[in-house]
Amino acid sequence: MAVAMVTAAVRQTPTIDEPVYVGTAAVYLKERSLRYNPEHPPLGKLVVAAGVAVADPHLDPGFRGNQGELGRHLLYGSGNDPGRLMLWARLPVIALTLLFGLVVFAFARELTGDAGASVALALYSLSPDVIAHGSLATLDVPAAGFVLTSVWLLWRARLRPRLHLPLAGAALGAALATKMSTLPVVPVLLALAAVPVWCASRGTPGRRLLRALAGASVVGLVAVAVVWAACLVVDPRLRWDPQQVPVVHGLRGLAVELLPFPEPYRDGVRIQFALENRPWEGFLFGRLYTGSLWYYLPAALLVKTPLGALALWTAGAVVVVAVRRLRPAAPHLTVAPAVLLAAAMYGSRDFGTRYALFLPMFLAVAAGCVLVLRWRWVAVVTAVLVAFVAAGSLRAYPYYLPYSNEAFGGPAKTRLRLHDSNVDWGQDLGRLADRLRERYRGERIWLVYKGSGVPSYYGIRAADPLRVPPGRVRGVLAVSDSAAAKATGRLAELIDSSRPVDDVGHSITLYRR
């Protein structure tokens, strides 16, 4: 897993979101300001900043562009080496992803023993989605991993609540301070915090209830303190200009006002609510649509999860609920991910399975529980399924972002069914430059690129085919698959009248005209 992620970190050019986070991290370090990327809390970007600090990029003081312009300027307009900077920005997230693998192993080991823990760790380490997003300087894997860590510590709190409840609160606070999409899981984790205290208490029901509420309060207060600390680390004075923050009315507005977090955090929640109201475009199984589909994430997960993992996830969830000695762990392994999945399905942005990265983590632990069954064939079937997952994952190397399982044709066919971070997030601009030099030197190049990279930096001399009549577009046409999935008008006409001749990283298709 480490080899796969480091390879991706070295080879892939910046994806769409990464320059924003890297630029924001640089501002955190150089200017101690929260003004950029307020729609996400600061902790995940502070993790990225640990690597950015080592790279020590030059940041033009007083830059006043928007957050997208900030990232591009830092990478391509300030004299920095974007490859070196991106590698250092990604390495802390890679390290964190590997540490979360140890949490998966430890959690499963406490439930099932060494064999089950090994199965859980294998499924986690071979997960194409976790490898793909764990190698990027983004927030999805850190947020999901911190939720998993908090749930694991709450499970351990059954035996030592005084030690593990504060630690669980710190992990929950880390999740909340990384992505606001983790907010829906807070009531679940507070309830899970109250249960072990209730069970360990003696005395009247009223006294036990008070102690259970105290245990949940400890988790909640520590989580709130971590969120405040993450904001104060960036700017101890919490300077903030709320001019661009939308007004949120109704129950949502009241809920935001009641959040016990700093004003920049609450304004970030307001921005997220405004983003949910936008008419985003989605793409699923060849259908381009506006808005969201409630079944988008389940369908995307069906495409992008290894078949062996799907079988073991399902079996593990059934075993956890059905086997008596595992039943106390069932709420920990099923309720939290179910709530997060429901919240993600309710959201308006059908952009990828990265919004459900907690599932490969939680369900890997559940899958390890299959070996609790003592039937002879269980161990053999489990081993075969894990080997099947391993074979598919290794065959996908090094193209993990566009992965899809064998039932849907593998990575080369993902573009026919999904788009955006499921397949093409702008990661292969460097590979495109290499391919053009190797096979198409001297030819006329036309490019429709969807991403944050700057083609000219990588030596790509290309024209925009949408700025001239279609009849003048002759030579090689390179189109990002995310752009092709949403193509209408002139771009759709160009693609339909061209002959596909090559593909780069299963995310950019080359056509001959």
N, C-alpha and C positions, 0 to 999 in steps of 0.2 A: 504493500500500500504506500509506503514511504517512497519507494522508487517510482511508482506510477505518478504520485502527486508532484514530486520534485521534477520529474521529466516534463509534466504538463506546465509547471511553473516556469521552467526554462524556455520551453518551445512556444507557448501560447502568447500572442500579443494581447494587449489589454481588452477585456470584455467591456460591455456597455456600461456597467455600474462601477467597475473598479476605479477608473480615474477620479470619479467623484469622491470615493472613500479615501483614496490615497492623497488627493489634494486637500481634503478636509483634515486628514491626519497631519499633513505638513503644516497647515494653519494652526492646528492645536499646538504643535511643537514650537512654531516660530512666533506666533502672535497671541497664543492663549485666548483664542476667541471661539465662541460657539455659533458664529453667524452663518456658517455654511452647513448644508445638509441637516436642517433642524428636524426633518421628518423622521430621522432615526436618532436614537439616543447615542451617547458618545462612547460607550465602553468597547463595542466592536471595533470602532475606528481607533481607539487607544491601543487595542491589540495590534492592529495594522501599524500604528505609529511606532511600536517597538522596533519593527523592521525598518521603517522609514528613517528613524533616528540613526540607525547604523549607516544607511545609504547617504544621509546628510545632504539632501538635494538643495539646490539653490531655489529660493522662493522670492520672487520680486516683491519687495515690501509695498503694501498698500494696494495690491491688485484688487480690482473692484468688479470683475466680471461675475457671471452667475456660476453655480457650482460645476456645471458641465464645462464651461470655458476655463475655469480654474484648473480642472484636471488635465485638460488638453494642453494648457499653457505650461503647467508644471512638467509634463512628460516631454513635450515636443517644442516648447518655445522658450525655455529658460536655460538651455545649455546642459541639461541633465541627460544621462543615458537612460532611456525608458526601459530597456531590458534589464539593466542592473537594478534600477529602482523598483520595478515590478517584482523581481525575484525576491528582494529583501522584504517588500511589503507582504508577499504571499507566505514567506517562511513561518512567521508566527502563527498564522491560521493553520498551516500544515502541522506544526507541532501540537497545537490545540486539538486538531482532529485526531491525531495519534493518541493523545491523552484520553480523549473520549472513548477510544477503543478499549483502553484499560478499564474505564468505568463499565462498559458493556460486559467485559470479561468478569470483573469482580461481582457485578450484579447477578449475572447468570450463575456464577460459581456458588454464590450463597443460596441460590434456589435449587440447583441441580447437581453441583459437583464439577469436577474438572472436565469431563467429557462434554457435558452440556455447555460449559463455558467456552470450550474450544469451538463448538459448532457456532455459538453466538458470535464469537470473535471473527470466525471465518466469514460468516455472512456479512458482518459489518465491514471487514477489511476488503472484501471483494465487491462491495456494493458500487456499481458504476456511478450512481448519483452522489454518494458520499465522496468517492474519489474525485469526481469532477468538480464539485463545489468546495470540497476541502482543500483543493489546490489553488483557490482563488482568494484574493483579498476582498472578500465580501462577508456578509453578516449571517447568512442562513445557517451554516454549520455551527458557528459559535452559539447562536441563540438556541438551536435545537439541542445541542450538547449540554448546555447549562440547565435546560429543563430536565433532561435525563438525569443529570448529576443530582439535581435537587430531589427528584423522585427516589433515586437510589438511597440518598441520605435519609429521606423520610422512612424508607423501609428499614434502614438500620436503626432508626430512632426507637423502634419497638423495644430494643434491648438497652440502649443508652440514650434516652431522650435528652438529657442535659447537654451532652456533647453534640449530638447530631442535629437537633432542631436548629440551633444557631447556624450550623454549617449549611443545612438545607436552606435556611433563609438567605444566606449569602449567595448560594448558587441561584436561587430564584431571583434575587436582586440583580445578579449578573445577567440573567436572561432578560429581565425587564429593561436593564440598562443597555441591552444590545439591540433588541427589536421590540417595537410596541405590539407586534402581532402575538406576542406571548401573554399579553394581558388577560385574555379569556381563561387561561389555565389557573389564574390566581385562586379563585374560589375552590377549585378542586384540590390544589396543594394545601391550602389552609385546612380543608376538611381532613385530608390525609395526615396533617400534623396533629390534629385534635385526637384522632383515633388512638394512637399508641399511648398518649397521656391518659386518656380515659381508661384504657385497658390496664394500665399499670397502677392506677390510683385505687385507693381503698377509702371506705367511708360511705356516707350517704350519697344518693344520686346528685343532689345539689352540689356537694363539694367536688365530686368527680367532674361534673359539668364545668364548674369554675376552673378547675385545673386544666381540663381539656381546652377551654377557651384561652387560658393563659399560654398554653403550648402553641396554639395557633397564633396568638398575638406575638410571641417571640419570633416566629418565622416571618410574620408580616412586618414587624418593626425592623428587623435586620435587613429584610429586602428593601424597605424604603430607605434605610440608611445607606445601602450600597448604591442605589440610584442617585441619591444626593451626592455621595462621595464621587461618583463618576463625573458628574457635572462640575463639582467644585475642583476636581483635579485639573480639568481643562481651564477653568476660569474661576478663581476663588471669589471674585466679585459678582459672578453670574450676570455680567453685562449682556443686555438683550434688547434688540429693537423689534418690537412686534408689529411693524407697519404692514407687512405682507401676509399676516396670519388671517385666514378666513374666520368668519363668525359662525359658530355652530349653535343651532337652536334646539329646543325640545329636550327630550330625555338624554340624548347624546351630549348636548351642551351641559346639562346638569351633571352628568356622570364625569365629564372632563373637569368641571369645577371642583368636584369632590375628591379628585385624585390628590394624594398627599405628596406630590412631587414638585420640583421647581417649575417656575413658569415656562422656561424654555421647553421642558418635557411636555407640559400640558399643551403648549402651542404646537408642538410636534404632533400630538394626537389630533389636534384640530386640522392640521394640514393633511394627515392621513385620511380623515373623514372626507375632506374635500376631494382628495384623489379618488376615493371610492365613488364619488358622484360623476366622474368623467366617463364619457362613452368610449371605453377602450375597445380595440378590435381583438378578436380571438381567432384561432385557426385550429380545427380539430377534424381529423380524418378527411381532409380535403375541403372542408367547409369553412369559408371565411364569414365571420359574423360580427356584429356589434353588440356589446354587452357581455354578459357572462352566462355560462351554462352550469347548472348545479352539479352535473355529472362530469365536468371537465377533469377535475383532479383524479377521481377514480379511473376514468378512461386513460388518462396520461400515465398513471401509475401502472396500469395493466400493460401498457406498451413498454415502459422504461424499467420495469423490474424484472430481473432474471426469473425464468419460469420456476427453477428450483427454489428460489427464495419465496416466490408467491405460495408454493405448496407448503413450505416449512412455516411461513408466517401464519397461514391459515390453521395448520395442524397445531402449532404452538399456542395460538389464541384459544383454540378449543380445549387443549390439555390444561391450560392455566385455569380455565373456568370449571372444567369437569373434575379434575383430580383434587381430592379433599385437602391434601397437605399443601397444595399450591394455591388454593382458593383465597387465602388471605392476601396473596400478592396480586390477585386479579385486578382489583381497583387501581393499583399502582401501574400495571402494565397496559391496561386497556382504557381506563376512563380519561386520563390526561391526553393521550394521543387522539382519542375519539373527539374530545372537545376541541382540540386544536384543528383537527381535520374538518370538523363541522364549521368552525369559524373561517377556515381557508376556503372551503367550498362556497360559503356565503359571500366571500369577497368578490370584487368586480374585475380583478386582474387575472385573466387566464394566461399566465405567462410561463408556467413551468412547474415541474415537480419539486423545484427548490423550495416552494412554499409548504411542502410536506416532508421535509428531510428528517423530521422526528420519527417517522414511521420506520425507516430502515434501522434506526437505533433501538426503539422500544421493541419492535417485532423481532429483531435479532435475538434479544434477550428471551422473548417468549418462545422463539423457535428452539432455543437450547433446551427448553423444558420438555420437549418431545421425548428426550431420552429418559425421563422419569418412568415412562412406560417400560415394563420389563419384558414385553413380547420380543421374541427372537428376531423377527424380521425388522423391527423398528430401527435398530442400529444400522443394519445393512442398507435399508432404504434411505435413511438420513445421510449416510456416507455417500451414496450414489448421487443424491440430490445436491449435496455440497460440492461434490466433484463436478457436477454439471454446471453449477454456478461458477466454479473456478475456471472451467474451460471457456465459458462464454465471456467472463470478465477478462481473461488473458487474451482471448481472441480479439476483443475490442481495443486492446492497448495499441496506441496511446490516445485513442479517440473516445474519451469517456463522456464528454458533453453530448454528442449526438447518439449515444447508445440507445438501441432498442433491442428487445429480446428476439429469439429465433422465430417465434410465432409471427412476428411482424417484419421479418426480413433483415434484422440486424441494423447496425448503424447507417449503412448506405441507404436505407429506405425510410429513416425517421422523418426526413423532410417532407415525405408525402402525407404524413399524418399529424405532425406537430410543428411548432415553430418556436422562435425566441430562444430562451435559455435551455429549452429541451434539445436543441440541435445546433443553432447558429446564434452565438452571442457576440460575434465580431472577433472570435479568438484566433482565426487562421489567416490574418492579413500577412504575417511574416511567411507562412507556408505558401501563400499565393505568390508572393514576390519570388520565392525560390523556384516555384513551378514555372512561372513565366520566364525566368532566366534560363531554366533548363530546357524547356520544350518550345517556347514561343518567342525566342529572342528575335528582335527586329520586326515583329508583327504589330499591326495597329491594335491597341488594347482599349476596350470600353469597359467601364466599371460602374456597377451599382452596388455599393458597399453599405451594409447596415452595421455600424459599430462605432467605437470611440477612437480607433487608431487613425493615424494620418498616413494615407497610402504613399505620398511622396517621400516620407522619411525612410521607407523601406525600399525605395528605388522603383516604385511602380509609377510609370508615366502613362496615365490613362485619362480618357475624356469621358464626359458624362453623356450617355446615349439619349437621355431624356431632353437634351437641349438642342437637338438637331432632328431633322426629318428622318423617319425610320429608314428610308432608302439610302441615306448616307452612312448608316451604321454598318460597316463592313470590316471583317477581321475576326478578332476574338472578343466575345462578350462575356465578362465575368459578373455573376450576380450572386449576392448573398442569399442563401436559401430562405432566410426569414423575410427578405424583401420579395423573393419569388412567391412565397406562400400568400402574401397579401397583395400580389400584383394586380393592378387594374389598368385600364386605359392603355397608354402607349407602352408601358413596360410589359404588360400582358401580351400586347401585339408583338413586341420584339421577341419575347420568349417563344411564343407560339410559332413564329416564322423562322426560328433558329434550330440548329441541330446540336444537341448536347454531345460533347466530345471528351470531357474530363471532369473530375471532381477533386476538390482540395479539402482534405480533412473531413469529408462528409458534411461540410457546412457551406461551401462555395462551389457553384456549378459553372463550368466553362462551356460556352456555346460557340459554334462556328457560324459565321454569317458571310 
